[in-house]
């Protein structure tokens, strides 16, 4: 099954109510080999993580695991959708879930494809325990960083929504590096008014410095930034 078929074939099969999974599930193993799933589960559990094992991509998509913190360990080739299919699907869905690929017959083009698409690692079975656990640690660290960044973006967006249209224009001008007198000229208002708007922007965005305000601006969605610069 190709990645573009995940939407049409796998997604419609989702039940109305998502399957319950352990609350502390952090490492999701998807492999059609039951013995491999059991071995990986024992290893992951021994390292202090909570594993969840599944036999197919379809089973994974019937849970809410992809919306939870954690990482994926995927077999490259499985009946139906493959691990590479899921990676492409997640990329198109805007879900950069960290992935570790396992394969019994990897090749260089496949490895390059997976790594270029953002995989944490591409390991050939049998894989040494410590190598896999190192990859899991790296994947979970990446996920934690992504979660933190996503929360920061959401926080910045929430604060940005409290700005008036004029304050958004001023924030855009400040982010461009414009001085108060230049902003006043561009917007056709007094420099005193610019200073007032700028102060309100700093307060509402809870920015401690102009540098921090600029970084906040850069996290905003492009359509919002374009609208604020009109």
C-alpha positions as CSV (number, residue, x, y, z in Angstrom):
1,X,0.0,0.0,0.0
2,X,1.4,3.4,-1.0
3,X,1.5,6.4,1.5
4,X,-1.2,8.2,-0.5
5,X,-3.5,5.3,0.1
6,X,-3.4,5.7,3.8
7,X,-5.9,8.5,3.6
8,X,-8.3,6.6,1.4
9,X,-8.1,3.1,2.7
10,X,-6.8,3.1,6.3
11,X,-8.3,6.3,7.6
12,X,-12.0,5.5,6.8
13,X,-11.6,2.3,8.8
14,X,-11.1,4.4,12.0
15,X,-13.7,3.5,14.6
16,X,-15.9,6.3,16.0
17,X,-14.2,5.9,19.4
18,X,-10.4,5.5,19.5
19,X,-9.0,2.4,21.2
20,X,-7.8,2.9,24.7
21,X,-4.0,2.7,25.2
22,X,-1.8,3.0,28.3
23,X,-1.5,6.6,29.5
24,X,2.3,6.4,29.8
25,X,2.9,4.9,26.3
26,X,6.1,6.4,25.0
27,X,7.7,3.9,22.6
28,X,5.4,2.5,19.9
29,X,6.6,-0.6,18.1
30,X,5.0,-1.6,14.8
31,X,6.2,-4.9,13.4
32,X,4.3,-7.8,11.8
33,X,6.7,-10.2,13.4
34,X,5.2,-11.2,16.8
35,X,8.5,-12.6,18.2
36,X,10.3,-9.4,17.3
37,X,7.5,-7.3,18.9
38,X,7.8,-9.3,22.1
39,X,11.6,-9.0,22.2
40,X,11.6,-5.3,21.6
41,X,8.9,-4.8,24.2
42,X,11.0,-6.6,26.9
43,X,14.0,-4.5,26.0
44,X,12.2,-1.2,26.0
45,X,10.5,-2.1,29.3
46,X,13.8,-3.0,30.9
47,X,15.1,0.5,30.0
48,X,12.3,2.1,31.9
49,X,10.0,3.0,29.0
50,X,6.4,1.9,28.5
51,X,6.2,0.1,25.2
52,X,3.1,-0.4,23.1
53,X,3.3,-3.1,20.4
54,X,1.2,-3.3,17.2
55,X,1.2,-5.6,14.2
56,X,0.4,-3.1,11.5
57,X,0.1,0.5,10.5
58,X,-3.7,0.1,10.3
59,X,-3.7,-1.0,14.0
60,X,-1.7,2.1,14.9
61,X,-4.1,4.4,13.1
62,X,-6.9,3.0,15.1
63,X,-5.4,4.5,18.2
64,X,-4.6,8.0,19.3
65,X,-0.9,7.2,19.8
66,X,0.2,9.5,17.1
67,X,-1.2,12.5,19.0
68,X,0.7,11.5,22.2
69,X,4.3,12.2,23.2
70,X,6.7,9.5,22.2
71,X,8.5,7.9,19.3
72,X,7.9,5.1,16.7
73,X,9.9,2.0,16.0
74,X,8.8,0.7,12.6
75,X,9.6,-2.3,10.5
76,X,10.3,-1.0,7.0
77,X,8.5,-3.7,5.1
78,X,5.1,-5.0,6.3
79,X,2.0,-6.3,4.7
80,X,-0.3,-3.4,3.7
81,X,1.2,0.0,4.5
82,X,4.9,0.0,5.2
83,X,7.0,2.1,7.6
84,X,8.1,4.3,4.8
85,X,4.5,4.9,3.8
86,X,3.7,6.0,7.3
87,X,6.6,8.3,7.4
88,X,5.5,10.0,4.2
89,X,1.9,10.2,5.5
90,X,3.0,11.8,8.8
91,X,5.1,14.4,6.9
92,X,2.1,15.3,4.8
93,X,-0.1,15.5,7.9
94,X,2.4,17.9,9.6
95,X,3.1,15.4,12.4
96,X,6.9,15.0,12.7
97,X,6.8,12.0,15.0
98,X,10.4,10.7,15.5
99,X,10.9,7.4,13.8
100,X,13.4,4.6,14.1
101,X,13.4,2.2,11.2
102,X,14.2,-1.5,11.5
103,X,14.8,-3.7,8.5
104,X,16.1,-7.2,7.8
105,X,17.2,-6.3,4.4
106,X,18.0,-2.6,4.2
107,X,19.7,-1.0,1.2
108,X,21.5,2.3,0.7
109,X,18.7,4.1,-1.4
110,X,16.1,3.1,1.2
111,X,18.3,4.3,4.1
112,X,19.0,7.6,2.3
113,X,15.3,8.1,1.6
114,X,14.3,7.5,5.3
115,X,17.1,9.7,6.8
116,X,16.5,12.6,4.4
117,X,12.8,12.5,5.4
118,X,13.8,12.9,9.0
119,X,14.2,9.4,10.5
120,X,16.2,9.3,13.8
121,X,18.0,6.1,12.7
122,X,17.8,3.2,10.2
123,X,18.9,0.0,11.8
124,X,19.4,-3.5,10.4
125,X,18.2,-6.6,12.2
126,X,19.5,-8.1,14.4
127,X,20.3,-4.8,16.2
128,X,22.4,-4.7,19.3
129,X,20.4,-3.7,22.4
130,X,22.4,-0.6,23.3
131,X,22.4,0.7,19.8
132,X,18.6,0.5,19.7
133,X,18.2,2.1,23.2
134,X,20.6,4.9,22.2
135,X,18.3,5.5,19.2
136,X,15.2,5.5,21.4
137,X,16.8,8.0,23.8
138,X,17.6,10.3,20.8
139,X,14.1,9.9,19.4
140,X,12.4,10.7,22.7
141,X,14.7,13.7,23.2
142,X,13.8,15.0,19.7
143,X,10.1,14.5,20.5
144,X,10.4,16.4,23.8
145,X,12.1,19.3,21.9
146,X,9.3,19.3,19.3
147,X,6.6,19.2,21.9
148,X,8.3,22.2,23.7
149,X,8.5,24.1,20.5
150,X,4.9,23.4,19.6
151,X,3.7,24.6,23.0
152,X,5.7,27.8,22.6
153,X,4.3,28.4,19.1
154,X,0.7,27.9,20.5
155,X,1.4,30.2,23.4
156,X,2.8,32.9,21.1
157,X,-0.2,32.6,18.8
158,X,-2.6,32.8,21.7
159,X,-0.9,36.1,22.8
160,X,-0.8,37.4,19.3
161,X,-4.5,37.0,19.0
162,X,-5.0,39.6,21.8
163,X,-3.2,42.3,19.8
164,X,-5.2,44.9,17.9
165,X,-4.7,45.2,14.1
166,X,-2.6,48.3,14.7
167,X,-0.5,46.6,17.3
168,X,0.1,43.7,14.9
169,X,1.3,46.1,12.3
170,X,3.7,47.7,14.8
171,X,5.0,44.3,15.8
172,X,5.7,43.5,12.2
173,X,7.6,46.7,11.7
174,X,9.6,46.1,14.9
175,X,10.4,42.6,13.6
176,X,11.7,44.2,10.4
177,X,14.1,46.3,12.5
178,X,12.4,49.6,11.9
179,X,12.9,52.5,14.3
180,X,10.0,54.3,15.9
181,X,10.3,57.3,13.6
182,X,10.3,55.0,10.6
183,X,7.3,53.1,11.8
184,X,5.5,56.4,12.5
185,X,6.2,57.5,8.9
186,X,5.2,54.1,7.4
187,X,1.9,53.9,9.3
188,X,1.0,57.6,9.2
189,X,0.9,58.0,13.0
190,X,2.9,60.0,15.5
191,X,6.1,58.6,17.1
192,X,4.4,58.9,20.6
193,X,1.6,56.6,19.3
194,X,4.1,54.2,18.0
195,X,5.8,54.0,21.4
196,X,2.4,53.4,23.1
197,X,1.6,50.6,20.6
198,X,5.0,49.1,21.0
199,X,4.7,49.1,24.8
200,X,1.4,47.3,24.5
201,X,2.8,44.7,22.2
202,X,5.7,44.0,24.5
203,X,3.3,43.7,27.5
204,X,0.7,41.5,25.7
205,X,3.3,39.2,24.1
206,X,5.2,39.1,27.4
207,X,8.4,39.7,25.6
208,X,11.4,40.7,27.8
209,X,13.4,42.2,24.9
210,X,13.1,43.2,21.3
211,X,15.1,40.1,20.4
212,X,12.6,37.9,22.1
213,X,9.7,39.7,20.4
214,X,11.3,39.1,17.0
215,X,11.7,35.4,17.8
216,X,8.1,35.2,18.7
217,X,7.1,36.9,15.4
218,X,9.1,34.3,13.5
219,X,7.2,31.4,15.1
220,X,3.8,32.8,13.9
221,X,2.2,31.2,10.8
222,X,3.1,32.8,7.6
223,X,-0.5,33.8,6.6
224,X,-0.8,35.7,9.9
225,X,2.5,37.5,9.3
226,X,1.5,38.5,5.8
227,X,-1.9,39.8,7.0
228,X,-0.2,41.9,9.6
229,X,2.1,43.5,7.1
230,X,-0.7,44.5,4.7
